[in-house]
């Protein structure tokens, strides 16, 4: 291929030739992939290279837009672009005022930006920016004594009214109430109109004999760790609010109460966006339009549930989980035991689990996963701030973690909005019933049937699960 042909390919931004040659721009000192979206240099300022090594030897550096260095290392460039943009937004959310600003920072067209956010963040660009703005504002409310309005403006909100409205929608409490966290061991979360508590209460109290959860009517108590301290988190659900109380906390402090508030939002299903109820969604959600998808208290808790739940029914999975909590949890008062952290499970002896109904393989998967997470210093609680496909890939690289286990963890633990736990017995049974199929759908059919609910397939899964339970005698 001659240089004239190569130059035409870079003008065409032909991605098929990425990795086959490199464009060196002598005036800027950078090297690019043929598909780079940056403004194209004049022909006389271009030199072509067969390999990245040649470009580096010529004193050139990698383009920050098309990232040829990542391409040649086999890194997913779209994932790297999304995560880089997310880090930039989190560092300075007020610097971005529009979709155009975000696209410019990412170095992509607006349509590509929307696709990146959908695939990797399960959100829109506007949602990505809004979350970062609210996160910065929440931190400032606790760290500074500035006026609430000034904090909202500094985070990038156009007016005090918009800031109050969006903060309340995201955190279920006003900025002033959030600022006061730590002054007391209790706080109130406002529930959205039409909120249906039944599914949430059933999920939180699904193991009636579990030592880490206890349900009494509209009250649920969870034993867990706050900043390493075993406590009980009590939920009292009312028609329009949830009263949250931290029991057995020696002294209220802002850090512990912020963590409790975050856990409460997750457990009540208040962290994900809701779809517009039209088309296929209107039919699916007709029976329970206010249904939310409650999450586990932590990502680790969901991963543990998923591992013990592999290829067994829910009742036996609950029994196995109970054994782990009894062996590795810490007493949290009133006869309850806090769900164990990663380090505690990593320290277990597989023989102890095998003596308590675990198979050798399941004991090895659970303890091996905990040991890997401990030793690799991988904080899985931060997965929500990265790429969903990358998180899925990394989870599945762990021994004993298959597609269902990883997808369930992203859905119920991380809170990504567009997950499908392919192979889930409840989901396939619900789809078979909904579509009157002669047999349960396979993986390919499941994906096809769930496609109509994108980009909210996690919540769609919750609706299908709930519908299946309604149909049981």
Secondary structure, 3 states (H helix, E strand, C coil): CCHHHHHHHHHHCCHHHECCEEEEECCCCEEECCCCCCCCCCHHHEEEECCHHHHHHCCCEECCCCCHHHHHCCCCHHHHHHHHHHHHHHHCHHHCCCHHHHHHHHCCCHHHHHHHHHHHHCCCHHHHHHHHHHHHHHHHHHHCCCCHHHHHHHHCCCCHHHHHHHHHHHHCCCHHHHHCCCCCCEEEEECCCCCCHHHHHHHHCCCCCCCCEEEECCEEEEEEEECCEEEEEEEEECCCEEEEEEECCCCCCHHHHHHHHHHHHHHCCCCCCCCCCCCHHHHHCCCCCCCCCCCCCCHHHHHHHHHHCCCCCHHHHHHHHHHHHHHHCEEEECCEEECCCHHHHHCCCHHHHHCCCCCHHHHHHHHHHHHHHHHCCCCHHHHHHCCHHHHHHHHHCCCCCCHHHHHHHHHHHHCCCCCCCCCCHHHHHHHHHHHCCCCCCCHHHHHHHHHHHCCCHHHHHHHHHHHHHHHCC
